[in-house]
Amino acid sequence: MGAVEKQASQAPAVTRTPMVALLGNPNCGKTALFNRLTGARQKVANYAGVTIERKEGAFTTGGGNGFRVLDLPGAYSLSAHTPDEEITRDVVAGLRKGEPAPDVVVCVVNATNLRLNLRLVLEIKRLGLPMLLALNMVDVAKKRGISIDADRLSQELGMPVVETVAVQAGGEKSLLRALDMMWPLPVSQPNPLSAIDAVGVEETQREVRRILDLVVSNPSANEDSLSEKVDDVVLHPVLGPIILAVLMFLVFQAVFSWANVPMDMIKAGVDGVGVMIKETMADGILRSLLVEGILGGAGSVLVFLPQILILFFFILILEDCGYLPRAAFLLDRLMGGVGLSGRAFIPLLSSFACAIPGVMAARTIQNPRDRLVTIMIAPLMTCSARLPVYALIIAAFIPEREVYGFLSLQGLVLFALYFAGIFSAMAVAYFFKRALGANQKQPLMLELPAYHWPHMQNLALGLWERCKIFLSRVGTIILTLMVLLWFLSSFPGAPEGATHPPIYYSLAGILGRGLEYIFAPIGFNWQICIALVPGLAAREVAVGALGTVYALSQSGEELAQSLEPIIAASWTLPTALSLLAWYVFAPQCMSTLSVVRRETGGTRYALLMAGYMFALAYTASFLTFRISSALLGG
């Protein structure tokens, strides 16, 4: 435990709920500490005028004092080089309109790497705000034989120093006690930013070295740590990429192998509700809305929740254990071949969840051209919204059998689709870099965190957040669009003596048959064309749209079938393969295009993205449909 003394101040005390700003380098455990302090009491939004995420929460100390807490973007210095660092600098310095300076700054530092972390601490100290140093990851430091004199560090820095272990239950208690000791917080205003520039970088580094010599001892500094021994294998130029490829391959195998039982349970539940509604309600518009519109549409999407959670389960594990930054280094050489650096890996990996955070994460790339190219290719990564479409078509047309006795054929196809997205992204990046003017490849400098076991609380919280996001989309965007689609698919009704299902004569049917002239060369029928339109709002809506369209197209026993056998009987294999190819390159959802417009400062690149992705999707689907039709006779 570090030195914490009761602070007395003659300045007026803060009367509102004080704001604590958590600030630190990337990979210092700042967000884990934020989660430990706030639990589920978090509010996520964007800073005004930008798409940078603003995470605020609240907590109460053991002394009964309430605080608001702000998790600022990670930064190495207040001399900002990226949009994230600009936000951190402006918030701490009180320069953002409508965002007062924090009442106290908690600098979270990685105890295993004080040399890098203390530079930021000294810069913030010059602003003159009340400060507290959270010496995080002290458990890892002790295992490495690193000894830190927290009392002496407190004396040298002139601020309270506490030891924290953010990933362990109770690891935040010392910080809460320290905040109680600082209560009541004095009203203070930060010094001008010129106070930071008044001291040169070399002088700051000398001060860091002086402090380290006084407070840190590491008798085992010459011994290879376990992380370094693991890195000898994981970062090997030959073994490393093989390990990465095997890990990704196993993840996609698990997406299909593990999800069958929970998916069947959800499907049975949705079908059971539909049967109950049919048995208790008379035939009519309301029953049609509930069964064909809501259950047939939103219910068809809800079934794929287990697959999405399994995918994020593995991504969160790889992130929490410290492997993902290593993957960036492994891919640096590959990305260098198309003119990017490994730093683009993290935004591209984020795009596997959703293109929106991937586009936003490109802010951390300093080179403007690299940042722009990364934004333009991020949507080619296979986002989770594509997964329901892939899973539906694969389940309908790819037999559920094993290859070589242990590999799922469906998992192999899914892996190939993800790989196709990655390969196409690299090809497009190569083209854009040449079109924008190739510049010298930037060297990759990235801090590698120590390996550690994933922490179940962080894993559970991350999965819960993904589940909430998915369910909120099902309950808002998807449900709304399905009700609208049901209305367009139900009215006007079929004329007397009609020979087609009523949907054929509806507004949606008219639209679908009009679009069929454009999409018939790639094998899409009018039902698929109808589903493509709401899919512009969110890709997974296409599955719900197909559910609604085919539910309204069936009758009797056929209506009770799930969507997979219906499309298997309605489409040819070339059509299914063509639709898979379409969704590898599918034009972006409108929300992503909106974020691209904001990140690039205009509509030019958003329109360019929509145009080139439509051209790629149509070309790929055309070639896939024509070649497969010639080979398979479909």
C-alpha angles and dihedrals in degrees: 000000000000130000116288121169129182106262120219119197134183090204120103113272125243108261100190124066102292120240119228117200116207108208134172149118120297113275094024094118094254096137092045088055090048090053091047092052098044106028107184093344095101134127119198122196138133129271111255113276096007138068095236110128118249114203117192129171142161137232141170124226126226088260091060096253115144123219138180114219131203122201103212122203113269115266137179094201142002087236087091121219099166135042090252092056090046090057092049092049094047095047094049092045092048093240099128115097111245091009111098119205114270119265092226132011119216108200108205112203132184106243090208093059110033092148091070097035102049094065090068091045092055091048093052091046089062089063088070098227122142105273142191127187118221108201098206130190092028089149091061091045092054091049088055091051094251113147119195124190099218094184092054091044089054090052094048094048096039094228138093114277123200132179117235138180101197096187095056128076108259092015090124098053095096089055092051091051090049092053089051089053090053093051127148095043115215121236106255140168124211121249117248116279088248086077088071095050091048089079117057125232093246092053090049091051091050089052090050091052092047092052093046092053089055102043109026130070124174113180092175095049092121095053120094110248122225090252091056092050091050090047090056086068103029094048095041109131091234106025095040098065090043091054091048092050092048092049093051091045092053091049092058091045089055093049089069101027098051099036100062099088099045091043091052090049093052091044091051090049093051091046091048092054089049092052091048092052092049092050095048103037130063118241110272148102096301093051090047090051093051098042106032099024108038104019095033091048113028091028091057090058096043090062091071096059093101092056092050092049092048090052092050091043090066095040091052091048092052090047096047095048092053100251101118097071087053089054088056090057092047092053095044092092093047092048090045087064090064094039100263131111129232088257087079089064096081095053090045091048090050087056090066085071096041133329091235098069088039092057090045093048090059086079088084091067109095099199108083094213093049089048093051094047091048090052091049095052099036093090090058089069109097103257123202090256089068092053096078090051093048093045093050095051095040091050091049100046109019113074117239099241140121128255118214088001098287111042120091111232090210090052090050091054091048090050089051091052092051090047090050089056092050093046092049091048091055091048092050091046090054090052095047094047090054092044093049092045120271115254131187114289112257116235114247116238114177133158112238113214120217117267116255139161115275113259115235095217092055090045093049092046092049093050091046090053091051091047091051092049092050095045092046089054090049091048097045121019098023096041092048093049092046092053090048091047091048090054093048090046095049103046134103097025127230116286121244112285093018116170097196132063114278092253089065089068096040127103090259091049091052090050092047093049090049092052090045089077088063098041102035091090089064094046101258118144124209093267091058090046090056090053093051093063100062087037087075088072093050127348096227088059086076089072092051090045091053088049092053095043095049093040088058090044095055134068140186116358093357091063092063093059122101118247097258098067091041095057091039088060095040102046134054120232092251089056091051092048090047092053090049089052090048092055093049086067101017114158111262126269114256095250091058092050089051091054091047089053091053095044094049096040099241148032096265098090094036090058091044090053093050091047099048093044092051090050092049093046094049093045094047092047092047093052092043093050096045096045095044091046090053093048099039100030091232 
